[in-house]
Amino acid sequence: MARTLRAACHLWIMLAVLGFGWALSTVTGTDLLTDSAAYPVTVSLLLAVGLYGSTSGIDLAEARDDLRTLLLAVTVGVLAKAALIVPVLWFAVREPAYLILAIAVAQIDPLSVAALRSRSRMSERGKTVLSVWSSFDDPVTVLLTAYLAPVALSALNGAKDSSALPVTPDAYAFTMLGNVALVAMAGLAWFLLRPRPRTQRWGDGKAALLRASVSLLVLGGVLVAATAYGLMLGVAIVGLFYRPPLLLPVIGPVLTTAYYLALVALGLLLVDGVEPGPGIALGAAAFGAQMVVGWLIARNLDRSDRVSLALGQQNGVTAVVLALSLQPAFPRTVAIVAPAVVTVNVVHFLTNELWNRRQLTRSAPSPPSGVGSGVRLAAADGPSPPVTPGSGPPLGVMCDQIPRLAPEDLADP
């Protein structure tokens, strides 16, 4: 029981941070939070940081052997999961516009997956597939949400204008060109700042420090550009190759901080109430969709890894930030997504804890029959003689390993 409570630490923290935001909203009143000028900028920045952190942790060399599986997972898999969620969401919400939430919760949180790796009984191959899957489906989910949100918005009567959405219909071409330009500029900076042979002017230490400092400045510019112009695909691609050494030790804490800030904001927006019924239905549908899609897509892995991938659905910073970005245009979003995120993570913890315990029980070595178990072994012809310390195994056990001869084998030739 104590082990289970310790393993659920991230759940307690999530609920505590979310509850803190909700309690703060009841005291201060934050119903106009989404109308502030800083709100869309803050949400876009959190989204850009989350996407960069997701892809910057991908080891492309490890993912090469399962490239086909991963491509299916982050393309067909995301669409299939959303399609499985939509019918449940329709019966729960009864508004076509809010079907966009099926895509918003279809991703797997890479931060939670990274925390799971240390105590998961998956093989290294299975862990790699799940890690890369959770990292790559974030930008795909963000882009689908951004491009389909205006379509959903047109179906919502009396909705606010779509300026708070990540991408508007009129900006599609500009956004695509901007993504290409952002990746090209980051690639040029990476080429110029890559490690070089020793120089007489600066020396190894000074040159490395200068390159690292400039690299951080360039990364800051990339995040600012992505935030200002909605270049989320670009920042996700940049994370695949542009990785300043000084940033690698702190990327985890930065992502965790972004997640908690997003949870606080999500709690602040719960001042208008929660819709537990639709939220629980959405969370359960998201987890069920992962079970179906994960089992089918991972068919080339062994059974244990297939089950673990099927139970791999988790929601984190991307789902929360997408909910925050959709809230100004779809007022019920936060009230539905907040209980959905809690539901997904609770179900994930319970199912994976049960599966890991079953795997641990099945893989635990059983004591050899009769050795150290208090069972007295006997030879075929009678009881075994007593054994003195250091004399080896009982004689009866040794005798059982000698092939028995038939009487005719003992006759003279």
DODRENRO-262561 format. One record per residue (C-alpha): x, y, z; residue in one letter; chain. Coordinates in nm, 2 decimals, padded with zeros to 4 digits. Example, Ala and Ser with C-alpha at 12.3 -4.5 7.8 and 13.67 -1.06 7.14 Angstrom:
BEGIN
+--------+--------+--------+------+------+
!      x !      y !      z ! gufi ! rodo !
+--------+--------+--------+------+------+
!  01.23 ! -00.45 !  00.78 !    a !    A !
!  01.37 ! -00.11 !  00.71 !    s !    A !
+--------+--------+--------+------+------+
//
This chain:
BEGIN
+--------+--------+--------+------+------+
!      x !      y !      z ! gufi ! rodo !
+--------+--------+--------+------+------+
!  00.00 !  00.00 !  00.00 !    m !    A !
!  00.28 !  00.24 !  00.09 !    a !    A !
!  00.45 !  00.17 ! -00.25 !    r !    A !
!  00.12 !  00.24 ! -00.43 !    t !    A !
!  00.08 !  00.58 ! -00.25 !    l !    A !
!  00.44 !  00.67 ! -00.34 !    r !    A !
!  00.39 !  00.58 ! -00.70 !    a !    A !
!  00.08 !  00.80 ! -00.71 !    a !    A !
!  00.28 !  01.10 ! -00.60 !    c !    A !
!  00.24 !  01.28 ! -00.94 !    h !    A !
! -00.14 !  01.23 ! -00.91 !    l !    A !
! -00.15 !  01.40 ! -00.57 !    w !    A !
!  00.06 !  01.69 ! -00.70 !    i !    A !
! -00.16 !  01.73 ! -01.01 !    m !    A !
! -00.47 !  01.74 ! -00.79 !    l !    A !
! -00.31 !  01.98 ! -00.54 !    a !    A !
! -00.20 !  02.23 ! -00.81 !    v !    A !
! -00.53 !  02.21 ! -00.98 !    l !    A !
! -00.72 !  02.26 ! -00.65 !    g !    A !
! -00.49 !  02.55 ! -00.57 !    f !    A !
! -00.59 !  02.72 ! -00.89 !    g !    A !
! -00.95 !  02.66 ! -00.83 !    w !    A !
! -00.94 !  02.78 ! -00.47 !    a !    A !
! -00.75 !  03.10 ! -00.59 !    l !    A !
! -01.02 !  03.16 ! -00.85 !    s !    A !
! -01.30 !  03.14 ! -00.59 !    t !    A !
! -01.12 !  03.40 ! -00.37 !    v !    A !
! -01.00 !  03.64 ! -00.64 !    t !    A !
! -01.26 !  03.59 ! -00.92 !    g !    A !
! -01.09 !  03.52 ! -01.25 !    t !    A !
! -01.38 !  03.51 ! -01.49 !    d !    A !
! -01.22 !  03.78 ! -01.71 !    l !    A !
! -00.88 !  03.61 ! -01.72 !    l !    A !
! -00.93 !  03.50 ! -02.08 !    t !    A !
! -01.00 !  03.86 ! -02.19 !    d !    A !
! -00.66 !  03.99 ! -02.08 !    s !    A !
! -00.40 !  04.07 ! -02.35 !    a !    A !
! -00.14 !  03.85 ! -02.18 !    a !    A !
! -00.36 !  03.54 ! -02.18 !    y !    A !
! -00.31 !  03.43 ! -02.54 !    p !    A !
!  00.06 !  03.52 ! -02.53 !    v !    A !
!  00.12 !  03.32 ! -02.22 !    t !    A !
! -00.08 !  03.02 ! -02.35 !    v !    A !
!  00.12 !  03.02 ! -02.68 !    s !    A !
!  00.45 !  03.04 ! -02.49 !    l !    A !
!  00.36 !  02.74 ! -02.27 !    l !    A !
!  00.26 !  02.55 ! -02.59 !    l !    A !
!  00.58 !  02.63 ! -02.76 !    a !    A !
!  00.79 !  02.53 ! -02.46 !    v !    A !
!  00.60 !  02.21 ! -02.43 !    g !    A !
!  00.64 !  02.11 ! -02.79 !    l !    A !
!  01.01 !  02.19 ! -02.79 !    y !    A !
!  01.06 !  01.99 ! -02.48 !    g !    A !
!  00.87 !  01.70 ! -02.63 !    s !    A !
!  01.08 !  01.66 ! -02.94 !    t !    A !
!  01.41 !  01.76 ! -02.79 !    s !    A !
!  01.41 !  01.44 ! -02.59 !    g !    A !
!  01.37 !  01.21 ! -02.88 !    i !    A !
!  01.66 !  00.98 ! -02.97 !    d !    A !
!  01.62 !  00.94 ! -03.34 !    l !    A !
!  01.88 !  00.66 ! -03.36 !    a !    A !
!  01.68 !  00.45 ! -03.12 !    e !    A !
!  01.35 !  00.51 ! -03.31 !    a !    A !
!  01.49 !  00.41 ! -03.65 !    r !    A !
!  01.41 !  00.04 ! -03.61 !    d !    A !
!  01.04 !  00.11 ! -03.54 !    d !    A !
!  01.00 !  00.41 ! -03.78 !    l !    A !
!  00.70 !  00.25 ! -03.96 !    r !    A !
!  00.52 !  00.19 ! -03.63 !    t !    A !
!  00.58 !  00.54 ! -03.51 !    l !    A !
!  00.47 !  00.70 ! -03.83 !    l !    A !
!  00.14 !  00.51 ! -03.81 !    l !    A !
!  00.10 !  00.60 ! -03.45 !    a !    A !
!  00.14 !  00.98 ! -03.49 !    v !    A !
! -00.06 !  01.01 ! -03.81 !    t !    A !
! -00.32 !  00.73 ! -03.85 !    v !    A !
! -00.32 !  00.66 ! -03.47 !    g !    A !
! -00.41 !  01.02 ! -03.37 !    v !    A !
! -00.69 !  01.03 ! -03.62 !    l !    A !
! -00.82 !  00.69 ! -03.52 !    a !    A !
! -00.81 !  00.77 ! -03.15 !    k !    A !
! -01.00 !  01.09 ! -03.22 !    a !    A !
! -01.26 !  00.91 ! -03.43 !    a !    A !
! -01.32 !  00.66 ! -03.15 !    l !    A !
! -01.36 !  00.94 ! -02.90 !    i !    A !
! -01.60 !  01.14 ! -03.11 !    v !    A !
! -01.92 !  00.92 ! -03.06 !    p !    A !
! -01.88 !  00.91 ! -02.68 !    v !    A !
! -01.82 !  01.29 ! -02.67 !    l !    A !
! -02.12 !  01.35 ! -02.89 !    w !    A !
! -02.35 !  01.17 ! -02.66 !    f !    A !
! -02.20 !  01.34 ! -02.36 !    a !    A !
! -02.19 !  01.70 ! -02.49 !    v !    A !
! -02.45 !  01.71 ! -02.77 !    r !    A !
! -02.28 !  02.00 ! -02.94 !    e !    A !
! -02.09 !  01.95 ! -03.27 !    p !    A !
! -01.84 !  02.23 ! -03.20 !    a !    A !
! -01.71 !  02.05 ! -02.89 !    y !    A !
! -01.61 !  01.74 ! -03.09 !    l !    A !
! -01.28 !  01.93 ! -03.13 !    i !    A !
! -01.20 !  01.82 ! -02.78 !    l !    A !
! -01.16 !  01.46 ! -02.90 !    a !    A !
! -00.83 !  01.57 ! -03.08 !    i !    A !
! -00.72 !  01.79 ! -02.79 !    a !    A !
! -00.70 !  01.49 ! -02.55 !    v !    A !
! -00.58 !  01.23 ! -02.80 !    a !    A !
! -00.21 !  01.29 ! -02.74 !    q !    A !
!  00.01 !  01.11 ! -02.49 !    i !    A !
!  00.21 !  01.33 ! -02.24 !    d !    A !
!  00.58 !  01.28 ! -02.29 !    p !    A !
!  00.67 !  01.42 ! -01.95 !    l !    A !
!  00.46 !  01.16 ! -01.78 !    s !    A !
!  00.60 !  00.89 ! -02.00 !    v !    A !
!  00.95 !  00.99 ! -01.91 !    a !    A !
!  00.86 !  00.96 ! -01.54 !    a !    A !
!  00.71 !  00.62 ! -01.60 !    l !    A !
!  01.02 !  00.47 ! -01.77 !    r !    A !
!  01.21 !  00.41 ! -01.44 !    s !    A !
!  00.94 !  00.19 ! -01.29 !    r !    A !
!  00.79 !  00.03 ! -01.60 !    s !    A !
!  00.86 ! -00.33 ! -01.68 !    r !    A !
!  00.85 ! -00.27 ! -02.06 !    m !    A !
!  01.15 ! -00.37 ! -02.27 !    s !    A !
!  01.39 ! -00.10 ! -02.39 !    e !    A !
!  01.24 ! -00.12 ! -02.73 !    r !    A !
!  00.89 ! -00.08 ! -02.60 !    g !    A !
!  00.99 !  00.22 ! -02.38 !    k !    A !
!  01.15 !  00.38 ! -02.69 !    t !    A !
!  00.84 !  00.34 ! -02.90 !    v !    A !
!  00.62 !  00.49 ! -02.63 !    l !    A !
!  00.86 !  00.78 ! -02.57 !    s !    A !
!  00.89 !  00.87 ! -02.93 !    v !    A !
!  00.52 !  00.82 ! -02.99 !    w !    A !
!  00.43 !  01.05 ! -02.70 !    s !    A !
!  00.68 !  01.32 ! -02.83 !    s !    A !
!  00.57 !  01.32 ! -03.19 !    f !    A !
!  00.20 !  01.31 ! -03.14 !    d !    A !
!  00.21 !  01.64 ! -02.96 !    d !    A !
!  00.28 !  01.86 ! -03.27 !    p !    A !
!  00.04 !  01.65 ! -03.48 !    v !    A !
! -00.24 !  01.70 ! -03.22 !    t !    A !
! -00.16 !  02.08 ! -03.19 !    v !    A !
! -00.18 !  02.12 ! -03.57 !    l !    A !
! -00.50 !  01.93 ! -03.61 !    l !    A !
! -00.66 !  02.13 ! -03.33 !    t !    A !
! -00.54 !  02.45 ! -03.47 !    a !    A !
! -00.66 !  02.38 ! -03.83 !    y !    A !
! -00.99 !  02.23 ! -03.73 !    l !    A !
! -01.08 !  02.48 ! -03.46 !    a !    A !
! -01.21 !  02.74 ! -03.70 !    p !    A !
! -01.43 !  02.48 ! -03.86 !    v !    A !
! -01.57 !  02.38 ! -03.52 !    a !    A !
! -01.60 !  02.75 ! -03.43 !    l !    A !
! -01.82 !  02.81 ! -03.73 !    s !    A !
! -02.06 !  02.55 ! -03.59 !    a !    A !
! -02.09 !  02.72 ! -03.25 !    l !    A !
! -02.36 !  02.99 ! -03.25 !    n !    A !
! -02.27 !  03.31 ! -03.09 !    g !    A !
! -01.90 !  03.22 ! -03.04 !    a !    A !
! -01.63 !  03.48 ! -03.00 !    k !    A !
! -01.40 !  03.55 ! -03.28 !    d !    A !
! -01.11 !  03.31 ! -03.33 !    s !    A !
! -00.82 !  03.54 ! -03.27 !    s !    A !
! -00.73 !  03.35 ! -02.95 !    a !    A !
! -00.69 !  03.03 ! -03.15 !    l !    A !
! -00.34 !  02.91 ! -03.24 !    p !    A !
! -00.39 !  02.94 ! -03.62 !    v !    A !
! -00.67 !  03.12 ! -03.81 !    t !    A !
! -00.79 !  03.03 ! -04.16 !    p !    A !
! -00.65 !  03.34 ! -04.32 !    d !    A !
! -00.30 !  03.27 ! -04.17 !    a !    A !
! -00.25 !  02.91 ! -04.30 !    y !    A !
! -00.01 !  03.00 ! -04.59 !    a !    A !
!  00.18 !  03.26 ! -04.38 !    f !    A !
!  00.21 !  03.01 ! -04.10 !    t !    A !
!  00.35 !  02.74 ! -04.32 !    m !    A !
!  00.61 !  02.97 ! -04.47 !    l !    A !
!  00.69 !  03.09 ! -04.13 !    g !    A !
!  00.75 !  02.74 ! -04.00 !    n !    A !
!  00.99 !  02.67 ! -04.29 !    v !    A !
!  01.18 !  03.00 ! -04.23 !    a !    A !
!  01.20 !  02.92 ! -03.86 !    l !    A !
!  01.35 !  02.58 ! -03.92 !    v !    A !
!  01.59 !  02.72 ! -04.18 !    a !    A !
!  01.72 !  02.99 ! -03.95 !    m !    A !
!  01.76 !  02.74 ! -03.66 !    a !    A !
!  01.94 !  02.50 ! -03.89 !    g !    A !
!  02.18 !  02.78 ! -04.00 !    l !    A !
!  02.25 !  02.87 ! -03.64 !    a !    A !
!  02.31 !  02.51 ! -03.55 !    w !    A !
!  02.56 !  02.49 ! -03.84 !    f !    A !
!  02.75 !  02.80 ! -03.74 !    l !    A !
!  02.75 !  02.72 ! -03.37 !    l !    A !
!  02.84 !  02.35 ! -03.39 !    r !    A !
!  03.16 !  02.24 ! -03.20 !    p !    A !
!  03.47 !  02.32 ! -03.39 !    r !    A !
!  03.84 !  02.23 ! -03.36 !    p !    A !
!  04.05 !  02.41 ! -03.10 !    r !    A !
!  04.11 !  02.78 ! -03.18 !    t !    A !
!  04.41 !  02.98 ! -03.06 !    q !    A !
!  04.21 !  03.29 ! -02.99 !    r !    A !
!  03.95 !  03.16 ! -02.75 !    w !    A !
!  04.07 !  02.83 ! -02.63 !    g !    A !
!  03.84 !  02.53 ! -02.58 !    d !    A !
!  03.66 !  02.65 ! -02.26 !    g !    A !
!  03.59 !  03.00 ! -02.38 !    k !    A !
!  03.48 !  02.89 ! -02.72 !    a !    A !
!  03.24 !  02.63 ! -02.58 !    a !    A !
!  03.10 !  02.88 ! -02.33 !    l !    A !
!  03.05 !  03.14 ! -02.61 !    l !    A !
!  02.88 !  02.89 ! -02.84 !    r !    A !
!  02.65 !  02.77 ! -02.56 !    a !    A !
!  02.55 !  03.12 ! -02.46 !    s !    A !
!  02.47 !  03.22 ! -02.82 !    v !    A !
!  02.28 !  02.90 ! -02.87 !    s !    A !
!  02.06 !  02.98 ! -02.58 !    l !    A !
!  01.99 !  03.32 ! -02.72 !    l !    A !
!  01.90 !  03.17 ! -03.06 !    v !    A !
!  01.67 !  02.92 ! -02.89 !    l !    A !
!  01.50 !  03.21 ! -02.70 !    g !    A !
!  01.44 !  03.38 ! -03.03 !    g !    A !
!  01.29 !  03.06 ! -03.18 !    v !    A !
!  01.05 !  03.04 ! -02.89 !    l !    A !
!  00.95 !  03.41 ! -02.91 !    v !    A !
!  00.89 !  03.38 ! -03.29 !    a !    A !
!  00.69 !  03.06 ! -03.24 !    a !    A !
!  00.48 !  03.23 ! -02.97 !    t !    A !
!  00.42 !  03.55 ! -03.16 !    a !    A !
!  00.33 !  03.39 ! -03.50 !    y !    A !
!  00.19 !  03.05 ! -03.40 !    g !    A !
!  00.48 !  02.85 ! -03.55 !    l !    A !
!  00.42 !  02.54 ! -03.35 !    m !    A !
!  00.52 !  02.29 ! -03.62 !    l !    A !
!  00.85 !  02.48 ! -03.67 !    g !    A !
!  00.94 !  02.48 ! -03.30 !    v !    A !
!  00.87 !  02.10 ! -03.28 !    a !    A !
!  01.10 !  02.03 ! -03.58 !    i !    A !
!  01.37 !  02.26 ! -03.43 !    v !    A !
!  01.36 !  02.04 ! -03.11 !    g !    A !
!  01.48 !  01.74 ! -03.32 !    l !    A !
!  01.82 !  01.88 ! -03.39 !    f !    A !
!  01.88 !  02.21 ! -03.20 !    y !    A !
!  01.97 !  02.12 ! -02.85 !    r !    A !
!  02.21 !  02.36 ! -02.66 !    p !    A !
!  02.42 !  02.16 ! -02.41 !    p !    A !
!  02.35 !  02.41 ! -02.13 !    l !    A !
!  01.97 !  02.35 ! -02.17 !    l !    A !
!  01.97 !  01.97 ! -02.15 !    l !    A !
!  02.00 !  01.94 ! -01.77 !    p !    A !
!  01.72 !  02.19 ! -01.71 !    v !    A !
!  01.47 !  02.09 ! -01.98 !    i !    A !
!  01.29 !  01.85 ! -01.75 !    g !    A !
!  01.24 !  02.11 ! -01.47 !    p !    A !
!  01.13 !  02.37 ! -01.73 !    v !    A !
!  00.87 !  02.13 ! -01.87 !    l !    A !
!  00.75 !  02.05 ! -01.52 !    t !    A !
!  00.72 !  02.42 ! -01.43 !    t !    A !
!  00.53 !  02.48 ! -01.76 !    a !    A !
!  00.29 !  02.20 ! -01.67 !    y !    A !
!  00.22 !  02.33 ! -01.32 !    y !    A !
!  00.17 !  02.68 ! -01.45 !    l !    A !
! -00.08 !  02.55 ! -01.70 !    a !    A !
! -00.26 !  02.35 ! -01.43 !    l !    A !
! -00.29 !  02.66 ! -01.21 !    v !    A !
! -00.44 !  02.85 ! -01.51 !    a !    A !
! -00.67 !  02.56 ! -01.57 !    l !    A !
! -00.78 !  02.57 ! -01.21 !    g !    A !
! -00.83 !  02.95 ! -01.22 !    l !    A !
! -01.08 !  02.90 ! -01.51 !    l !    A !
! -01.29 !  02.65 ! -01.32 !    l !    A !
! -01.45 !  02.95 ! -01.14 !    v !    A !
! -01.75 !  02.91 ! -01.37 !    d !    A !
! -01.80 !  02.54 ! -01.27 !    g !    A !
! -01.70 !  02.19 ! -01.38 !    v !    A !
! -01.89 !  01.94 ! -01.60 !    e !    A !
! -01.79 !  01.60 ! -01.44 !    p !    A !
! -02.02 !  01.39 ! -01.65 !    g !    A !
! -01.89 !  01.49 ! -02.00 !    p !    A !
! -01.53 !  01.52 ! -01.86 !    g !    A !
! -01.52 !  01.17 ! -01.72 !    i !    A !
! -01.68 !  01.03 ! -02.04 !    a !    A !
! -01.42 !  01.21 ! -02.25 !    l !    A !
! -01.13 !  01.08 ! -02.03 !    g !    A !
! -01.26 !  00.72 ! -02.03 !    a !    A !
! -01.31 !  00.74 ! -02.41 !    a !    A !
! -00.95 !  00.87 ! -02.46 !    a !    A !
! -00.81 !  00.59 ! -02.26 !    f !    A !
! -01.02 !  00.33 ! -02.43 !    g !    A !
! -00.92 !  00.46 ! -02.77 !    a !    A !
! -00.55 !  00.42 ! -02.68 !    q !    A !
! -00.62 !  00.06 ! -02.57 !    m !    A !
! -00.76 ! -00.02 ! -02.92 !    v !    A !
! -00.52 !  00.18 ! -03.13 !    v !    A !
! -00.21 !  00.10 ! -02.92 !    g !    A !
! -00.28 ! -00.28 ! -02.94 !    w !    A !
! -00.33 ! -00.27 ! -03.32 !    l !    A !
! -00.04 ! -00.05 ! -03.41 !    i !    A !
!  00.21 ! -00.23 ! -03.18 !    a !    A !
!  00.14 ! -00.57 ! -03.34 !    r !    A !
!  00.51 ! -00.62 ! -03.42 !    n !    A !
!  00.61 ! -00.60 ! -03.05 !    l !    A !
!  00.58 ! -00.88 ! -02.79 !    d !    A !
!  00.26 ! -00.92 ! -02.59 !    r !    A !
!  00.39 ! -00.76 ! -02.28 !    s !    A !
!  00.49 ! -00.44 ! -02.46 !    d !    A !
!  00.17 ! -00.44 ! -02.66 !    r !    A !
! -00.03 ! -00.43 ! -02.34 !    v !    A !
!  00.19 ! -00.16 ! -02.19 !    s !    A !
!  00.14 !  00.05 ! -02.50 !    l !    A !
! -00.23 ! -00.01 ! -02.50 !    a !    A !
! -00.23 !  00.12 ! -02.14 !    l !    A !
!  00.00 !  00.42 ! -02.22 !    g !    A !
! -00.26 !  00.70 ! -02.25 !    q !    A !
! -00.17 !  01.00 ! -02.03 !    q !    A !
! -00.26 !  01.37 ! -02.06 !    n !    A !
! -00.03 !  01.65 ! -01.95 !    g !    A !
!  00.09 !  01.99 ! -02.05 !    v !    A !
! -00.02 !  01.98 ! -02.42 !    t !    A !
! -00.38 !  01.88 ! -02.34 !    a !    A !
! -00.40 !  02.14 ! -02.07 !    v !    A !
! -00.25 !  02.42 ! -02.28 !    v !    A !
! -00.48 !  02.32 ! -02.57 !    l !    A !
! -00.77 !  02.35 ! -02.34 !    a !    A !
! -00.66 !  02.69 ! -02.23 !    l !    A !
! -00.61 !  02.80 ! -02.59 !    s !    A !
! -00.96 !  02.68 ! -02.69 !    l !    A !
! -01.14 !  02.83 ! -02.39 !    q !    A !
! -01.19 !  03.18 ! -02.52 !    p !    A !
! -01.38 !  03.05 ! -02.82 !    a !    A !
! -01.54 !  02.74 ! -02.66 !    f !    A !
! -01.65 !  02.84 ! -02.31 !    p !    A !
! -01.72 !  02.49 ! -02.19 !    r !    A !
! -01.37 !  02.36 ! -02.28 !    t !    A !
! -01.20 !  02.39 ! -01.94 !    v !    A !
! -01.50 !  02.26 ! -01.75 !    a !    A !
! -01.49 !  01.94 ! -01.96 !    i !    A !
! -01.12 !  01.89 ! -02.01 !    v !    A !
! -01.01 !  01.94 ! -01.65 !    a !    A !
! -01.21 !  01.63 ! -01.52 !    p !    A !
! -01.11 !  01.44 ! -01.84 !    a !    A !
! -00.74 !  01.49 ! -01.77 !    v !    A !
! -00.78 !  01.38 ! -01.41 !    v !    A !
! -00.98 !  01.07 ! -01.53 !    t !    A !
! -00.72 !  00.97 ! -01.78 !    v !    A !
! -00.43 !  01.00 ! -01.54 !    n !    A !
! -00.62 !  00.81 ! -01.26 !    v !    A !
! -00.72 !  00.53 ! -01.49 !    v !    A !
! -00.36 !  00.51 ! -01.63 !    h !    A !
! -00.22 !  00.48 ! -01.28 !    f !    A !
! -00.46 !  00.21 ! -01.17 !    l !    A !
! -00.43 !  00.00 ! -01.48 !    t !    A !
! -00.05 !  00.02 ! -01.51 !    n !    A !
! -00.01 ! -00.05 ! -01.14 !    e !    A !
! -00.21 ! -00.36 ! -01.17 !    l !    A !
! -00.03 ! -00.47 ! -01.49 !    w !    A !
!  00.31 ! -00.41 ! -01.34 !    n !    A !
!  00.23 ! -00.61 ! -01.03 !    r !    A !
!  00.11 ! -00.89 ! -01.25 !    r !    A !
!  00.42 ! -00.88 ! -01.45 !    q !    A !
!  00.63 ! -00.88 ! -01.13 !    l !    A !
!  00.45 ! -01.17 ! -00.99 !    t !    A !
!  00.48 ! -01.38 ! -01.31 !    r !    A !
!  00.85 ! -01.30 ! -01.35 !    s !    A !
!  00.95 ! -01.36 ! -00.99 !    a !    A !
!  01.16 ! -01.68 ! -00.97 !    p !    A !
!  01.00 ! -01.96 ! -00.77 !    s !    A !
!  01.22 ! -02.16 ! -00.53 !    p !    A !
!  01.34 ! -02.49 ! -00.66 !    p !    A !
!  01.12 ! -02.78 ! -00.56 !    s !    A !
!  01.24 ! -02.93 ! -00.23 !    g !    A !
!  01.54 ! -02.71 ! -00.19 !    v !    A !
!  01.51 ! -02.47 !  00.10 !    g !    A !
!  01.14 ! -02.54 !  00.12 !    s !    A !
!  01.12 ! -02.79 !  00.40 !    g !    A !
!  01.03 ! -03.08 !  00.16 !    v !    A !
!  01.23 ! -03.39 !  00.20 !    r !    A !
!  01.35 ! -03.54 ! -00.12 !    l !    A !
!  01.39 ! -03.91 ! -00.16 !    a !    A !
!  01.57 ! -04.13 ! -00.40 !    a !    A !
!  01.38 ! -04.39 ! -00.60 !    a !    A !
!  01.49 ! -04.67 ! -00.37 !    d !    A !
!  01.46 ! -04.51 ! -00.03 !    g !    A !
!  01.52 ! -04.20 !  00.18 !    p !    A !
!  01.82 ! -03.98 !  00.11 !    s !    A !
!  02.10 ! -03.98 !  00.36 !    p !    A !
!  02.16 ! -03.67 !  00.57 !    p !    A !
!  02.35 ! -03.38 !  00.42 !    v !    A !
!  02.63 ! -03.21 !  00.61 !    t !    A !
!  02.71 ! -02.85 !  00.54 !    p !    A !
!  02.93 ! -02.80 !  00.23 !    g !    A !
!  02.88 ! -03.16 !  00.11 !    s !    A !
!  02.68 ! -03.06 ! -00.20 !    g !    A !
!  02.32 ! -03.15 ! -00.30 !    p !    A !
!  02.14 ! -03.45 ! -00.14 !    p !    A !
!  02.25 ! -03.78 ! -00.27 !    l !    A !
!  01.89 ! -03.85 ! -00.38 !    g !    A !
!  01.90 ! -03.55 ! -00.61 !    v !    A !
!  02.23 ! -03.66 ! -00.75 !    m !    A !
!  02.11 ! -04.01 ! -00.80 !    c !    A !
!  01.80 ! -03.90 ! -00.99 !    d !    A !
!  02.03 ! -03.74 ! -01.25 !    q !    A !
!  02.20 ! -04.08 ! -01.32 !    i !    A !
!  02.03 ! -04.28 ! -01.60 !    p !    A !
!  01.89 ! -04.61 ! -01.47 !    r !    A !
!  02.00 ! -04.93 ! -01.64 !    l !    A !
!  01.78 ! -05.22 ! -01.73 !    a !    A !
!  01.88 ! -05.57 ! -01.60 !    p !    A !
!  01.97 ! -05.69 ! -01.95 !    e !    A !
!  02.22 ! -05.39 ! -01.98 !    d !    A !
!  02.41 ! -05.54 ! -01.68 !    l !    A !
!  02.45 ! -05.89 ! -01.84 !    a !    A !
!  02.78 ! -06.00 ! -01.98 !    d !    A !
!  02.83 ! -05.94 ! -02.35 !    p !    A !
+--------+--------+--------+------+------+
//
